[in-house]
């Protein structure tokens, strides 16, 4: 991709990045809007546990920015296979990190919330949210590694489209699962968590599908045996 310093080029690169960076905040906002109209207790719990999940998500996002810088350097050096190998390293690291935080959310979050939540109703609502929401950590962390790759190679257009898919799916599923529609029982805060997790799954699948289909990234060797072998020997 040929880069220039025109305002149009800067905006075409930065707007998708900004939208992608705000994705998790938009999801939490969407959950809170629907739960505000559902139940006061659910809304109070969502305000607390939503911020907590944002902190968890920001950990993976922060590491992905570091990977983005390394990928961008390789791309600038025209070491495309090296950029592909660095992406695979980032992808593997994000997966390992998401696995650790998944187990923390599944088995340690109750003890953590009990330190400062004294209302048993809100505590239970928080757990109803965080347990199904913890599955989204995998797709959130792996998703930001994909965003880091496309940002690093200065090809950000699809990030905006994928973020829009995430937002639309989340809103539709929130309506269906929080209030209950088409035979689905109302689930409240648990429905909001499930809606957000499923939205991340759909957005991740769409992004992976685009990555496989995108012929422009063939030069990075992401699907080649050569890059995979180089990646394996890098860590032997």
C-alpha positions in Angstrom: 0.0 0.0 0.0 1.4 3.3 -1.1 1.4 5.9 1.8 1.4 9.7 1.6 1.0 12.4 4.1 -2.2 13.9 2.7 -5.1 14.6 5.1 -7.2 12.1 3.1 -4.7 9.3 3.5 -4.2 10.1 7.2 -8.0 9.9 7.8 -8.4 6.8 5.7 -5.9 5.0 8.0 -6.9 6.6 11.4 -10.7 6.5 11.3 -10.9 2.7 11.1 -8.3 2.4 13.8 -10.2 4.7 16.1 -13.4 2.9 15.5 -11.7 -0.5 16.2 -10.2 0.8 19.4 -13.6 1.9 20.6 -15.3 -1.4 19.9 -15.2 -2.8 23.5 -16.4 0.6 24.8 -19.3 0.5 22.4 -20.2 -3.0 23.4 -20.3 -2.1 27.1 -22.4 1.0 26.3 -24.8 -1.1 24.3 -25.2 -3.6 27.2 -25.8 -0.8 29.6 -28.4 0.9 27.5 -30.5 -2.3 27.1 -30.1 -3.2 30.8 -31.2 0.3 31.9 -34.6 -0.5 30.4 -34.7 -4.0 31.8 -33.8 -3.8 35.5 -32.2 -1.4 38.0 -30.2 -4.2 39.6 -29.0 -5.6 36.3 -28.0 -2.0 35.2 -26.1 -1.4 38.4 -24.2 -4.6 38.1 -23.5 -4.0 34.4 -21.9 -0.6 35.2 -19.5 -2.3 37.5 -18.7 -5.5 35.7 -18.6 -3.8 32.3 -15.7 -1.6 33.4 -13.9 -4.6 34.9 -14.2 -6.4 31.6 -12.9 -3.3 29.8 -9.7 -3.5 31.9 -9.3 -7.1 31.0 -9.7 -6.3 27.3 -7.3 -3.4 27.5 -4.5 -5.8 28.6 -4.7 -7.7 25.4 -5.1 -4.5 23.4 -2.0 -3.0 25.0 0.2 -6.0 24.0 -1.2 -6.0 20.5 0.0 -2.4 20.1 3.5 -3.6 20.8 3.1 -6.3 18.2 1.8 -3.8 15.7 5.0 -1.7 16.0 7.2 -4.7 15.3 5.0 -5.8 12.3 5.1 -2.2 10.9 8.9 -2.1 11.2 9.2 -5.4 9.3 6.7 -4.2 6.7 8.7 -1.0 6.3 11.8 -3.0 5.7 10.0 -5.0 3.1 10.6 -8.1 5.1 7.1 -9.4 4.5 7.8 -13.0 5.6 9.3 -11.6 8.8 6.2 -9.5 9.4 4.1 -12.7 8.9 6.2 -14.6 11.4 5.9 -11.7 13.9 2.1 -11.8 13.5 2.1 -15.5 14.3 4.1 -14.8 17.4 1.7 -12.1 18.5 -1.3 -14.4 17.7 0.2 -17.2 19.8 1.1 -14.8 22.7 -2.4 -13.3 22.7 -4.0 -16.8 22.8 -1.8 -17.9 25.8 -2.6 -14.6 27.6 -6.3 -15.1 26.9 -6.2 -18.6 28.3 -4.7 -17.4 31.6 -7.3 -14.6 32.0 -10.1 -16.9 31.0 -9.3 -19.2 34.0 -9.0 -16.2 36.2 -12.4 -14.9 35.2 -14.0 -18.4 35.5 -12.5 -19.4 38.9 -11.1 -16.2 40.5 -13.6 -13.4 39.7 -16.0 -14.3 42.4 -13.3 -13.9 45.1 -12.2 -10.7 43.5 -15.7 -9.2 43.4 -16.4 -10.2 47.0 -13.6 -7.9 48.1 -15.7 -4.8 47.4 -19.2 -5.9 46.6 -21.3 -6.3 49.7 -24.8 -6.5 48.0 -25.4 -10.2 47.3 -27.9 -9.5 44.5 -25.4 -7.3 42.6 -22.7 -9.9 43.2 -24.7 -12.6 41.7 -25.6 -10.4 38.7 -22.0 -9.7 38.2 -21.2 -13.4 38.1 -24.1 -14.0 35.7 -22.4 -11.5 33.4 -18.7 -12.4 33.8 -18.9 -16.2 33.4 -20.4 -16.2 29.9 -18.5 -13.0 29.0 -15.2 -14.7 29.9 -15.4 -16.8 26.7 -15.2 -13.6 24.7 -11.6 -13.0 25.9 -10.3 -15.5 23.4 -12.0 -13.8 20.4 -11.2 -10.3 21.8 -7.5 -11.0 22.2 -7.1 -12.9 18.9 -9.2 -10.2 17.2 -6.9 -7.4 18.3 -3.9 -9.3 17.0 -5.6 -9.3 13.6 -6.2 -5.6 14.0 -2.6 -5.1 14.9 -1.5 -6.9 11.8 -3.6 -4.9 9.4 -2.7 -1.7 11.1 1.0 -2.6 11.0 0.8 -3.1 7.2 -1.3 0.1 6.8 -4.4 -1.6 5.5 -7.1 -0.6 7.9 -10.2 -0.3 5.8 -11.7 -3.7 6.7 -11.2 -3.0 10.4 -14.0 -0.5 10.2 -16.3 -2.9 8.4 -15.6 -5.7 10.9 -16.2 -3.3 13.8 -19.6 -2.3 12.3 -20.5 -6.1 12.1 -19.6 -6.4 15.7 -21.7 -3.5 16.8 -24.8 -4.4 14.7 -24.7 -8.1 15.8 -24.3 -7.0 19.4 -27.3 -4.6 19.3 -29.5 -7.2 17.6 -28.6 -10.0 20.0 -29.0 -7.7 23.0 -32.5 -6.9 22.0 -33.3 -10.6 21.5 -31.6 -12.0 24.6 -32.1 -9.2 27.2 -35.8 -8.7 26.7 -36.6 -12.0 25.0 -38.1 -12.3 21.5 -39.1 -15.0 19.0 -39.6 -17.6 21.7 -36.4 -16.7 23.5 -37.0 -16.1 27.3 -35.7 -12.8 28.7 -32.2 -13.3 30.2 -31.4 -9.9 31.5 -27.7 -9.3 32.3 -26.8 -12.9 31.3 -28.3 -12.3 27.9 -26.3 -9.1 27.5 -23.1 -11.1 28.3 -24.0 -13.8 25.8 -24.9 -11.3 23.1 -21.6 -9.5 23.5 -19.6 -12.8 23.4 -21.5 -14.1 20.3 -20.9 -10.7 18.6 -17.2 -11.1 19.2 -17.3 -14.6 17.8 -19.1 -13.5 14.6 -16.7 -10.5 14.1 -13.7 -12.8 14.6 -15.0 -15.4 12.1 -15.7 -12.6 9.5 -12.2 -11.2 10.0 -10.5 -14.6 9.6 -12.6 -15.2 6.5 -11.4 -11.9 5.0 -7.8 -12.7 5.9 -8.0 -16.0 4.1 -9.7 -14.4 1.1 -7.5 -11.3 0.9 -4.9 -11.9 -1.8 -2.9 -8.8 -0.8 -1.4 -10.5 2.3 -0.2 -13.6 0.4 3.3 -12.0 0.4 3.4 -12.3 4.2 3.3 -16.1 3.9 0.7 -16.5 6.6 -0.6 -19.7 5.1 2.7 -21.0 3.7 4.7 -23.9 4.9 7.9 -21.8 4.8 6.6 -19.2 7.2 5.2 -21.8 9.6 8.6 -23.7 9.6 10.4 -20.4 10.3 8.0 -19.6 13.1 8.5 -23.0 14.7 12.3 -22.9 14.6 12.2 -19.3 16.0 11.0 -20.8 19.3 12.8 -24.2 19.3 
